[in-house]
């Protein structure tokens, strides 16, 4: 969906139908982002809904916005940051949401978001699996080098890699 100035102006003027179109298009994306930070899906849903409530509340300022995508995702970033502070969840939101983002949905942004999700998934793996996948995919070590460094068999290394990759593939489905 390409938002033009007329839709934003209609929303700024209180057009609920225009707002509903924007909501229906962007809500799944906002919810997906919030699921990366919230501990429970219900919390992510609340965060996403609150972003749109705030968007509606501040609708008069929409006609002044140059990039709606950047504006919306900045709102998401702030909501996620507030949530993380309240729940004492710590990771680098600034790396996930760059400050100067001209197009919030460009390929670099999406790649960084995917990378952050992968790193969080890897961090949640059991210690040995996390060590193996990090040494294999991030450090570029061979299975033999990993087995020797960790004092485990090459077959165990392969099993850990397969299990880790299986977990990571679940992210894309």
C-alpha positions in Angstrom: 0.0 0.0 0.0 1.4 3.3 -1.0 0.2 6.1 1.3 -0.2 9.4 -0.5 -0.8 12.7 1.1 -4.5 12.6 0.5 -5.0 9.5 2.8 -3.0 11.1 5.5 -4.9 14.4 5.1 -8.2 12.5 5.3 -7.1 10.7 8.5 -5.9 14.1 9.9 -9.4 15.4 9.2 -11.0 12.5 11.1 -11.9 10.1 8.3 -12.3 6.8 10.1 -12.6 4.8 6.8 -9.2 6.0 5.7 -7.8 5.2 9.1 -9.2 1.7 9.0 -7.5 1.1 5.6 -4.2 2.1 7.1 -4.8 0.1 10.2 -5.8 -3.1 8.3 -2.7 -2.8 6.1 -0.1 -1.9 8.8 -1.4 -3.7 11.9 0.0 -7.1 10.9 3.5 -5.6 10.4 3.3 -3.6 13.6 2.2 -6.7 15.5 5.0 -8.8 14.0 7.5 -6.2 15.2 6.0 -6.1 18.7 6.1 -9.9 18.9 9.9 -9.6 18.8 10.0 -7.6 22.0 6.9 -8.6 24.1 7.1 -11.6 26.3 3.6 -12.7 25.5 1.5 -12.4 22.3 -1.2 -10.6 24.3 1.3 -8.0 25.3 2.4 -7.6 21.7 -1.2 -7.1 20.6 -1.7 -4.5 23.3 1.4 -2.7 22.2 0.4 -2.7 18.5 -3.1 -1.5 19.3 -1.7 1.3 21.5 0.5 2.4 18.6 -2.7 2.9 16.5 -4.6 4.5 19.3 -1.7 7.0 19.6 -1.7 7.4 15.9 -5.4 8.3 15.9 -5.0 10.6 18.9 -2.2 12.5 17.1 -3.8 12.4 13.7 -3.8 16.1 13.3 0.0 16.0 12.8 -0.2 13.4 10.1 -0.4 16.0 7.3 3.0 17.3 8.2 4.8 13.9 8.0 7.1 13.3 5.1 7.6 9.5 5.5 4.7 7.7 7.2 6.6 4.4 7.3 9.4 6.0 9.2 7.0 7.8 11.5 5.0 4.6 12.3 8.1 2.5 12.9 9.5 5.2 15.1 6.3 5.0 17.1 6.8 1.2 17.3 10.4 1.7 18.4 9.3 4.0 21.2 6.5 1.7 22.3 8.9 -1.3 22.3 11.5 0.7 24.3 9.0 1.7 26.9 7.8 -1.9 27.2 11.4 -3.2 27.5 12.1 -0.7 30.3 9.0 -1.6 32.2 9.8 -5.3 31.9 13.5 -5.0 32.3 14.3 -6.6 28.9 17.6 -5.4 27.6 19.0 -5.5 24.1 20.1 -2.8 21.6 17.0 -1.3 20.1 19.0 1.4 18.4 20.7 -1.3 16.2 17.2 -2.7 15.3 15.7 0.7 14.6 18.2 3.1 13.1 17.6 6.8 14.1 17.8 8.2 10.5 15.7 5.9 8.5 14.5 7.4 5.2 12.6 4.3 4.2 11.7 2.0 7.1 10.9 -0.9 4.9 14.0 -1.0 2.7 16.1 -4.1 2.3 18.8 -3.0 4.8 16.2 -2.4 7.5 14.6 -5.7 6.9 17.9 -7.5 6.9 18.9 -5.9 10.2 15.5 -6.8 11.7 15.9 -10.4 10.6 19.5 -10.5 12.0 18.3 -9.2 15.4 15.6 -11.8 15.5 18.1 -14.5 14.6 20.5 -13.4 17.3 17.8 -13.4 19.9 16.7 -16.9 18.8 20.3 -18.1 19.0 20.7 -16.5 22.5 17.7 -18.5 23.7 19.2 -21.8 22.6 20.9 -24.2 25.1 24.5 -23.2 25.8 26.2 -26.0 23.8 23.9 -25.5 20.7 24.5 -21.7 20.9 28.3 -22.2 21.0 28.2 -24.6 18.1 26.0 -22.5 15.8 27.9 -19.3 16.7 31.2 -21.0 15.9 29.9 -22.5 12.7 27.8 -19.8 11.1 29.1 -16.6 12.7 32.8 -17.4 13.2 33.0 -19.7 10.1 34.7 -22.6 11.8 34.6 -26.1 10.3 32.8 -28.9 12.1 36.1 -30.6 12.9 37.5 -27.3 14.4 34.3 -27.0 16.5 34.4 -30.6 17.7 38.1 -30.2 18.8 37.6 -26.8 20.5 34.5 -28.1 22.5 35.7 -31.6 23.1 32.7 -33.2 21.4 32.3 -35.5 18.4 31.9 -34.2 14.9 28.5 -36.0 14.8 27.4 -34.1 17.9 28.4 -30.9 16.2 26.3 -31.8 13.2 23.4 -32.6 15.4 23.6 -29.3 17.2 23.9 -27.4 13.9 20.9 -29.3 12.4 18.8 -28.6 15.5 19.8 -24.9 15.6 19.0 -24.5 11.9 15.6 -26.2 12.4 14.8 -23.6 15.1 15.9 -20.7 12.9 13.9 -22.0 10.0 10.8 -21.9 12.2 11.2 -18.1 12.3 10.5 -17.8 8.6 7.3 -19.9 8.6 
